[in-house]
């Protein structure tokens, strides 16, 4: 049991999906998992454990942003010794060739947040994904004939960013997309010698201005979750 997660150690699996929205955690449990139990309701941040194709899997809401992700990832890693963590969520594309609904596999995550600066001081630490999970996700996407893009993303503290020159610079340096959580997850996973990956669908095209409808977001999210779950299946 930890401060924000009201579960016994045996209630949480080694493999876990991390959506930001707790209602999406419930949706994943209902749509994909069998023999599910709800292990957490603290602050409305729902957590569930069940099985997927015979493999034990948990799913835990994390909230939005690096501070909230840091709370849940730290407790899962430190108090529950979770081994494999996959963030499942959405991102905004920074490259014109990336289409709505396509997958981003975040190989690395730069950030404008000061969270890592507090830890590493003058060093620009580079948070990266687990190569094992990255390869598994790529294979799962190929098997399911899903277009995916592998590369670096930006994890930002700001949801509404109107700094177009910054976007242009990031675009020129090959940054694929923008999210708000991945850098925190990768940094904590490295500290606890665990494996982490962020798999995201493009819900907004920041270059063209396209935005997915609520219905499109739901369909694309479930499609992405299935790809993520297959990373845990041998």
C-alpha positions as CSV (number, residue, x, y, z in Angstrom):
1,X,0.0,0.0,0.0
2,X,1.3,3.5,-0.9
3,X,0.0,7.0,-0.3
4,X,-2.0,7.2,-3.6
5,X,-2.5,3.5,-4.4
6,X,-4.6,1.5,-2.0
7,X,-3.5,-2.0,-3.0
8,X,-1.6,-4.9,-1.6
9,X,1.6,-5.9,-3.4
10,X,0.1,-9.0,-4.9
11,X,-2.8,-7.1,-6.4
12,X,-0.7,-5.3,-9.0
13,X,0.9,-7.2,-11.9
14,X,4.5,-6.8,-13.2
15,X,3.1,-5.6,-16.5
16,X,1.0,-2.3,-16.4
17,X,-0.6,0.1,-18.8
18,X,-0.7,3.8,-17.8
19,X,-3.5,5.9,-19.3
20,X,-3.8,9.4,-18.0
21,X,-7.6,9.3,-17.7
22,X,-8.9,7.0,-15.0
23,X,-12.0,6.4,-16.9
24,X,-9.9,5.1,-19.8
25,X,-8.3,2.7,-17.3
26,X,-11.8,1.4,-16.5
27,X,-12.5,1.2,-20.3
28,X,-9.4,-0.8,-20.9
29,X,-10.2,-3.2,-18.1
30,X,-13.8,-3.7,-19.4
31,X,-12.8,-4.1,-23.1
32,X,-9.7,-6.2,-22.9
33,X,-9.1,-7.8,-19.5
34,X,-10.7,-10.9,-18.0
35,X,-11.2,-11.7,-14.3
36,X,-10.7,-8.1,-13.4
37,X,-10.6,-6.5,-10.0
38,X,-10.5,-2.9,-9.1
39,X,-7.6,-2.4,-6.7
40,X,-7.6,1.4,-6.4
41,X,-10.1,4.2,-6.1
42,X,-8.1,6.8,-4.1
43,X,-8.7,10.3,-5.5
44,X,-10.8,8.7,-8.2
45,X,-7.6,7.4,-9.9
46,X,-8.9,4.0,-10.8
47,X,-6.6,0.9,-11.1
48,X,-7.5,-2.6,-12.2
49,X,-5.8,-6.0,-12.6
50,X,-6.9,-8.8,-14.9
51,X,-5.6,-11.1,-17.5
52,X,-5.0,-10.6,-21.3
53,X,-4.5,-13.8,-23.3
54,X,-3.5,-15.5,-20.1
55,X,-1.0,-12.9,-19.1
56,X,-1.6,-10.9,-15.9
57,X,-1.8,-7.2,-16.6
58,X,-2.7,-4.1,-14.5
59,X,-3.9,-0.7,-15.7
60,X,-3.6,2.4,-13.7
61,X,-4.7,6.0,-14.3
62,X,-2.0,8.6,-13.8
63,X,-3.6,12.0,-14.4
64,X,-2.1,14.7,-16.6
65,X,1.4,16.1,-16.7
66,X,4.8,15.1,-15.4
67,X,4.1,15.8,-11.7
68,X,1.1,13.5,-11.6
69,X,2.8,10.8,-13.7
70,X,5.8,11.0,-11.3
71,X,3.6,10.3,-8.3
72,X,2.0,7.1,-9.8
73,X,5.1,5.8,-11.6
74,X,7.3,6.3,-8.5
75,X,4.9,4.4,-6.2
76,X,4.3,1.6,-8.7
77,X,8.1,1.2,-9.1
78,X,9.2,1.7,-5.5
79,X,6.3,0.3,-3.5
80,X,5.0,-2.4,-5.9
81,X,8.1,-3.3,-7.9
82,X,6.4,-3.1,-11.3
83,X,8.7,-4.2,-14.0
84,X,7.2,-3.2,-17.4
85,X,5.2,0.1,-17.8
86,X,3.6,1.3,-21.0
87,X,2.0,4.7,-21.2
88,X,-1.0,4.7,-23.5
89,X,-2.3,8.1,-24.6
90,X,-2.5,10.8,-27.2
91,X,0.0,13.2,-28.7
92,X,0.1,16.2,-31.1
93,X,2.1,15.6,-34.3
94,X,5.0,18.0,-35.1
95,X,5.8,16.5,-38.5
96,X,3.5,17.1,-41.5
97,X,3.9,13.5,-42.8
98,X,2.4,12.0,-39.6
99,X,-1.3,11.4,-40.1
100,X,-4.1,11.5,-37.6
101,X,-4.6,8.2,-35.8
102,X,-1.1,6.9,-36.5
103,X,1.1,5.6,-33.7
104,X,4.1,7.2,-32.1
105,X,6.6,4.9,-30.3
106,X,8.7,7.4,-28.2
107,X,12.3,6.3,-28.5
108,X,13.3,9.3,-26.4
109,X,11.6,12.2,-24.7
110,X,13.2,15.7,-24.3
111,X,11.4,18.1,-22.0
112,X,11.0,21.7,-21.1
113,X,10.1,20.8,-17.6
114,X,12.4,21.6,-14.7
115,X,11.7,18.3,-12.9
116,X,14.8,16.6,-14.2
117,X,16.9,19.7,-13.7
118,X,16.3,19.4,-10.0
119,X,17.7,15.9,-10.1
120,X,20.6,16.2,-12.6
121,X,21.4,19.9,-12.1
122,X,23.6,21.1,-15.0
123,X,23.4,17.8,-16.9
124,X,20.8,17.5,-19.8
125,X,19.7,14.0,-19.0
126,X,18.2,12.1,-21.9
127,X,15.3,9.9,-20.9
128,X,14.9,6.9,-23.3
129,X,12.6,4.0,-23.8
130,X,13.2,0.3,-23.1
131,X,14.7,-1.2,-26.3
132,X,13.0,-4.5,-25.5
133,X,9.5,-2.9,-25.2
134,X,10.2,-0.7,-28.2
135,X,11.0,-3.7,-30.4
136,X,8.0,-5.6,-29.1
137,X,5.7,-2.6,-29.9
138,X,7.1,-2.2,-33.4
139,X,6.5,-5.9,-34.1
140,X,3.0,-5.7,-32.7
141,X,2.2,-2.7,-34.8
142,X,3.6,-4.4,-37.9
143,X,1.7,-7.6,-37.3
144,X,-1.5,-5.6,-37.0
145,X,-0.6,-3.5,-40.1
146,X,-0.6,-0.2,-38.1
147,X,1.5,2.7,-39.2
148,X,3.9,3.7,-36.5
149,X,6.7,6.3,-36.2
150,X,9.7,5.8,-33.9
151,X,11.7,8.7,-32.7
152,X,12.1,11.5,-30.2
153,X,9.2,13.5,-28.7
154,X,8.8,16.6,-26.5
155,X,7.3,16.2,-23.1
156,X,6.0,19.7,-22.1
157,X,4.5,21.2,-19.0
158,X,2.1,23.3,-21.1
159,X,-1.0,22.0,-22.9
160,X,-1.6,25.2,-24.7
161,X,1.6,26.3,-26.5
162,X,1.5,29.3,-28.9
163,X,5.3,29.5,-29.4
164,X,5.4,28.7,-33.2
165,X,9.2,29.4,-33.5
166,X,9.8,26.8,-30.9
167,X,7.7,24.3,-32.8
168,X,9.6,25.1,-35.9
169,X,12.9,24.4,-34.2
170,X,11.7,21.1,-32.8
171,X,10.4,20.1,-36.2
172,X,13.7,20.9,-37.8
173,X,15.4,18.6,-35.3
174,X,13.2,15.7,-36.0
175,X,10.9,15.8,-32.9
176,X,7.9,13.7,-33.9
177,X,5.2,14.8,-31.4
178,X,4.4,16.5,-28.1
179,X,2.9,15.0,-24.9
180,X,3.0,15.8,-21.2
181,X,4.1,12.7,-19.4
182,X,6.7,10.5,-21.1
183,X,10.0,12.1,-19.9
184,X,8.9,11.6,-16.3
185,X,8.1,7.9,-16.8
186,X,11.3,7.1,-18.6
187,X,13.4,8.9,-16.0
188,X,11.8,7.0,-13.1
189,X,12.0,3.7,-14.9
190,X,15.7,4.2,-15.4
191,X,16.2,5.0,-11.8
192,X,14.4,1.8,-10.7
193,X,15.9,-0.4,-13.5
194,X,12.5,-1.1,-15.0
195,X,11.4,-1.1,-18.6
196,X,9.1,1.7,-19.9
197,X,7.6,2.8,-23.2
198,X,5.1,5.4,-24.4
199,X,2.8,4.4,-27.2
200,X,0.5,7.2,-28.4
201,X,-2.0,7.9,-31.1
202,X,-2.0,11.2,-32.9
203,X,-5.1,13.1,-31.9
204,X,-4.0,16.6,-33.1
205,X,-1.9,17.6,-36.0
206,X,0.0,20.7,-34.8
207,X,1.3,21.6,-38.3
208,X,-2.0,21.3,-40.3
209,X,-4.4,22.1,-37.4
210,X,-6.4,18.9,-37.8
211,X,-8.1,17.5,-34.7
212,X,-9.8,14.2,-34.1
213,X,-13.4,14.0,-33.1
214,X,-14.3,12.4,-29.7
215,X,-15.5,9.3,-31.6
216,X,-12.3,9.0,-33.6
217,X,-10.2,9.5,-30.4
218,X,-12.1,6.6,-28.7
219,X,-11.7,4.2,-31.6
220,X,-8.0,5.1,-32.1
221,X,-7.3,4.8,-28.4
222,X,-8.7,1.2,-28.2
223,X,-6.8,0.2,-31.3
224,X,-3.6,1.5,-29.8
225,X,-4.3,-0.3,-26.4
226,X,-4.5,-3.6,-28.2
227,X,-1.1,-3.0,-29.7
228,X,0.3,-2.1,-26.3
229,X,-1.2,-5.2,-24.6
230,X,0.5,-7.4,-27.2
231,X,3.9,-6.2,-26.0
232,X,3.2,-8.3,-22.8
233,X,2.3,-11.5,-24.7
234,X,5.1,-13.9,-25.3
